[in-house]
Amino acid sequence: MKKKRSRLIFRTVVLLLLASAIIFSIFSKDKVKVLAVGDKAPDFELVDSKGNKHRLSDYAGEGVFLNFWGTWCPPCKREMPYIEDQYKSFADKGVHVLSVNIGESNLKVDTFSQQYGLTFPIVIDKTKDVRDLYNIVPLPTTFLIDKDGKITKIITTEMTEEEIISYMESIQP
C-alpha cells in the first residue's frame, strides 16, 4: 500500500511539473509576427564572409530575391546554380539576389560558394536573428520583395529554373 501511495505522489508531481512547463512555454514566449504577402519586409544588416555589410534597405526601389539556405540542404544545392544563372540575367534589370546562409562558418559558405561559382551577395546570419525575424522554418525559403519593399510571395520549397525566372520577372521594377 505504501508503494502505491508513493508512486501516486511521484506521478502526480511529475504530471504537475510537465503541465507547468507546458503552460509556461505557451504564455512566456514573445509573440513573433508571422510575415505574409503584402507586409513590408523587415530591414536587417548582415555581413558577408569578407566583412562587407549588406542591408536589405540598400536595395530600395529595386526587386529583391531574398533566399535563405544552408550548405547541408540538398534542395538548396540543386537550386543555387539556377539562382546564379538568373542573377546574371536580371542584375541589369533591377532585380537583386541577397542570399542569407543560416549560421554556418565563413569557411563552409566560401567553400560552397566557390564550388558552385556563386557571384551574388551571400551574407551569414551567425546569430540566427534574421532567421527568427523572418520566421524561417524550412530551407530553402525565398521571399520576393518588390521595389516598394513589400513581400509579394513566400516560397518554402525548392524552385526550378523556370520558376526562378518567373519569380524574378514578377519583382522586376
N, C-alpha and C positions, 0 to 999 in steps of 0.2 A: 504494500500500500504506500509506503514511504517513497519507493522508487517511482511509482506512477505519479505521485504528487510532485516530486522533484522534476520529472520530465515535463509535466504540465506547466509548471512555473517556468522552466527553461524555454519551452516552446513559446509560451506567451511573451516572454521578454524578447526573444528573437523576432517574433512577429511584430511586436510594438516597435522595435528598432528599425525593421525593414519598412514599416508603414511610415515612421517618422522620416526616414531617409527619402522615401518617395515624395512625401508631401514637401519636404524641404527643397528637393531638386525641382519640383514643379513651380513653387512660388518664389524661389530665390533667384532664378535666372533673370538676367536683364532681357527684356523683350527686344529682340532684334527684328527690325523691319525687313520683311522679305521683299526684295526688289521685283518689280513687274514691268511689263511693257508699258511705256508711257511715262515711267518715272525718270527723273533726272539722274544720270549716272553719277554716283558719288566720286568726288575727286580724291586722288591719292598721289603720293610721291614715293617711288621706289628707285633703287639703284641697280644698275646692271653690273656685271662682273668686272668691268673696267673702272667702276667708281662713278660713272656718269649718272646724274639724276634725271628721271623721267617723270613728268606729271601728266595725268590724263588731261588736265586743262590746257596743256601745251598744244593740244590738237583742236582747240575751239574753232568752229567754223568748218571743220572737215569731218569726214566719216571715220570712225574707229572700229576696227575689228579686234575686240579685246578677248584674247584667248588665254584661258587658264589650263595648265598642263603639268605633267611630271615626266621625268626621263624613264621611269619604270612602267609607264602606261602604254600598253600596246596600241589602242586606238590613236593616242597622241602621236606615236611614232609613224603610224600609217598616214595621218593627215598632214603632218608637218611639210613634206615635200610639196603638196598641193598648195598649202598656205604660202610657202616660199614662192612658188611659181606665180601665184596671183598677186602677191605683194609686189613683185616686179612689174606686173601688168597694170596694177591700179595705183601705184605710188604717185604717178604723174597726174592722176585723175582726182586727187584729193581724198583718197582712202588710205588709211594707215593701219598697219598691224602693230599692236602692242601686245606682247606675249608675256604672261606672268607665270613664272615657274613657282611652284608651291614648296618652299622651304628646303631646297636642296643646296648642295655646296656649289661654289663657283666652278670648281674643277669638273664636277659632273655636268653642269649646264654647259660649260665651254666645250667639253669633250663631245657632248651630244650635238651642240651647235655646229662644231667642225665636221662631225661625222655626216650630218645631213646638209651641210653647206648653207646654213641659215644666215641671212643677212639682215633680217628685220630686228628691231629692238627687242631684247629679252631682258626683263627685269626679274629679280628674285625676291619673293615675299618670305624673307627669312623668319619673321615673327608670326606669319600667317594672319596678320591683322587685316590685310586686304581680302584674303580668302573669307574671313569672317564677315567683313563689311559687305561683301557681295554674296554671302551665304552659299559658297561653293561646296557642293557635296560630291557629285560625280565628276571625274575628269575623263575626257576634256569637257569644259564648259566654255561657251563663247557668247559674248554679249555684242550685239550690233548696236552701235551708237551713232546717231545721225549728227548733222552739222550743228544742231541746237543743243547737243549734249543729252538728248533723250534716248532711252533704250527702246529700240524698235523690235528687237527679237532676242530671245534667250535660247540657245541651242545646248542641250545637255547630252548629245550623242555624237558619235563620230560623223564627220562630214565627208562627202565625196567631193571631187574637184568641181563637178558641175554645180553642186550646192554652194560651194565656196564662191564660185563666180557669181551666182545668182545673189548671194548674200552681199557680196561686195558691191555689186551693181545697185542693190537696194539702198545702200547708205552713201552712195556717190553724191556729193553736193551738186 
